[in-house]
């Protein structure tokens, strides 16, 4: 079973990590660096730290988008080219397929995080670079698993990409929406529509991770406890990973491929 899973993992990985994605990574890093230098010229104080924060954020969002598209495209090809029928005709379980995709996600998230680590290390220091790389890696792992769930469930590339991006933006906006609702409560608390919105958002807030806490920009401006931040993020990713992988398996096993 293990050897078959590794063989499938290597096959799937070669479909994602190729020369094209390396070129895209180099282009993204170049644009991020140039954009950060432009921002540094505009800044009056803390120009270097502001430039680093800008570059790190630009890279983080670009890498998330690249990961979502890469994973969705790879699995959508399995649907469109009827690869599932061929794979499942072999002595290969659906659990092995899901496990292989998870391993692909781990390697892809690691590969995408490395340029971020190298750039920040060259422009700042190793501890900050290590924190941002690990935090971004965990964020990519979380977003990637939501993407796997979306593409396996929805089966269509555009729907899966739109759903994954919308879910990611909603998770990034949790803190902002919570602040807006808390400030608006004294004015609209007695209105039924506002109470309904609060109830719906509390449910969403309970289910979705608050990804705004993953890679924090304040590490470029003030000393922080990296271990505490990363340990909290690691626990969050582990809990959501168990839940998402369980849902993926349940949904994948109920599908019928003719």
N, C-alpha and C positions, 0 to 999 in steps of 0.2 A: 504493500500500500504506500509506504513512504517513498520508494523509488519511483512509482508511477506519479505521485504528487509532484515530486521534484522535476520529473521529465516534463509534465504539463506546465509547471511554473517556469521552467527555462524557455519553453516554446512560447508562452504568453509574454514573457519578459522581452524576448527578442522582437516581438511585434510592437513594443512601446518604446524601449530604449534603443535608439538608433541614431544615425548621423543627423537626422532632421531635428530631433529634440535637443541634441547637443548644440546645433547652430542656433536654435531658438533660445536656449539658455544663454549663450554668448551674447546674442542681440539684446536680450532682456537686461543682462548685467551691464552692458555698455550704456543702454538708455538710462538705467537707474543711476549709474555713476555720473553721467553727464547732467541729468536732471538735478542730482544732489549738489553738484558744483554750481549750477545756475542759482539754486536756492541759497547756497552759501554766499554768493555775491550780493544777494538782496538782504540778507540778515545783517542786523546792526551789531548784536551781541550773540555770543555762543554760536557763531556761524558754523564751526566744525561739528558741534553736537547736533545742530539743526539739520545740517547736511546728512549726517549719519542716520538720523531718525527718518528723514525723507527717503533716503535710499533703502533703508530696511523695510519701511512700509510699502514702498513701490514694489520691491522684490517679493515681499510676502503675498500681496494681492495678486501679482502676476503669476507667482508659482501656484497659488491656489487655483487660479483660472486654468493654467496649463495642465495641472493634475486632473481637474474635473473633465476637461475635454479629452485628454489622453485616455483615461480609464473608460469613459463613456464610449468613445470611438472604438476601442479595442473589443469591448463586450458586445457592442451593437453589431460589429462585424460577425461575431459568432452567431447572432440571430439571423442576420441577412444572408449569410453564406451557408446556413444550416449546419454549422459546425457542431451544435449540440447533439444532433442526431448521430453524427459520426463518433463523437466522443463517448456518448452514452451507449453506443453499440459495442464499445470496447469494455474490457473489465475495469471500468472507472466509475466510481460513485459520484453522486452530486456533492457529497461532503468534500471529496477530494478536489473537485472543481472550485468550490468556494474557498477552501484552504489555499489552493494555488493562487487564486486571485488576491487573497489576503497577503501572501508572501510577495506577490508582485507589487502590491501597494506599499509594503514596508521598504522594499528596495527602491522603488520610484520616489518615495518621500525622502529617503536618505540621499539619493542622487540629486534631487532638487534642492535639498538643504545645504549641500556642500558649497556651492558658489556663494551663498549667503554668508556662510561661516568664513570662507577665505577672504571675501571682500571686507567684512567688518573687522577681521583680525588684522588685515593690512592697514586699515585706516584707524583702528581703535586699539583694543587689547584683547588678549585671548579669552579672558573670563566673560566679557560682554559678548564676544563672538560666539562662545560656547553656549551661553544662555539663549541668545536669539536663535541659534541654529537648532537647539533642542526644543525650544518652545515652538518654533515654526514646524519642526518635524512632527511634534504631537498634534499641532493644529491640522497639518496636512493629513495625518492619519485619521483624524476625526472626520474631516471633510471628505476624505477619500472613501470612508466606509458609508457615509450617507450617499455618496455618488454610486457606489456599488449597489446599494439598496435601490436607488432610483432607477438605474439602468436595467437591473435584473427584473424589477417589478414592472416598469413602464415599457421596456423593450425598444423604445424609439430614442434615437440619439438627441434630436432637438428637445423633446419633452424632458429627458433625463438631465440635460445640461441646464435648461431653464429652471427646473425644479431644484437642482442642487445649488445653483447660484442664488435663487430666491431664498432657500433655506439658510444658506450661509449669511446672506445680508440680513435676514431676520434675526439670526443668532447674534450678529454683530451689533444689532440695534436694540437688543434687549434692555441694556442699561439706560439708553436714551428714552425709549418708550416708557420705561418704569418711572423715570424722572418726570416726564411730561404728565403722566397720569397722576403721580403724587402731588405735583404742583397744581393740577387742575381740579383735584378732588374737592377743595373747599367751595368751588364755584358750581360744580355740576354733580355733587355727591347725591343729591336727592332725585336726579333724573334717572328714569329707568334705562334709557339707552346707554348712559355712561356706566351704570352699574353692570349692564350686560357686557360692555367692552372690557371693564375691569375683570369680570369673571372669565371671559374668553382669554384675555391676556395672561391671567394668573395660571390658567391651564397650559398655555403655550410656554410660559416662563418655567413651569415645573418640568415640562418635557424636554425643551431645547437647552443645550449647553450655552452658557454665556461666553462666547469666544472672544469677547473684548478683553478678557483677562489673560489671554495666552502669551502674546509677546508684547511687553509693555515698553513704551518709548521713554518712560522716566529713568530707565537704566542708563541712558546716555547723559542724563543731567544730574543724577544723585545716586549715592550708593544704596543698594538694596540687598536683601538676603536672597540670593539666587536659589539656594536649596529649598527654602520654604515655598517660593513661587513655583518651582518646577515640580516639587512633590505634590502640591495641590493640583496642578495641571495633569500630572501623571495619574493620579487617582481618578480624576474626572474622565480622562480618556479610557482608562481601564473599565470603568463602570459602563460607559456608553458603548464601548467595543463589545462587551459581552452581550448587551441588549441588542445592538444592531446586527451582530453576527447571528444571533438566534433568530431574529426576524427574517434575515436573508435566507437562512436555511429553511425555515418554515415556508416562505414564499416560493423558494426554488423547488422544493420537493412537491409542492402542490401543482406545479406546471406540468403540462403534458406536451411532449414533442413528438410529432408524427413524421 
